[in-house]
Amino acid sequence: AHERARRGVAYLKQRHNVFADLSVEENLRIALGERGPIVFRQAHPDWVQSVPLQKRAGLLSGGQKQRLAWAMTALRSSCLLMADEPEAGMSDAPPWPTDRAVLVVSHHAEQLKG
């Protein structure tokens, strides 16, 4: 994982890859640095209501965990975003970044946007 990050590759797993014992805000800070919560709010203001920043990540629903994992991965600076079934459990899928290459694996191509 560290080697992927050093090479500028971000990877979103099918299963929500969040730190369950930490808050949403702490997860964002780990993934995106101190400005993580601010970047999240700016990129997805509509999600802030459905993904409370102070809530422990382990208490989120499956869709909320997937949103958090998506934000932790997609909002990072990387040249390549790889995603395995990224929209699983999310009712409102986010737009894909347009500033880098994106490789998506999905059984439901009709759900992919952009």
Secondary structure, 3 states (H helix, E strand, C coil): CHHHHHCCEEEECCCCCCCCCCEHHHHHHHHHCCCHHHHHHHHCCCCCCCCCCCCEHHHCCHHHHHHHHHHHHHCCCCCEEEEECCCCCCCCCCCCCCCCEEEEECCCHHHCCC
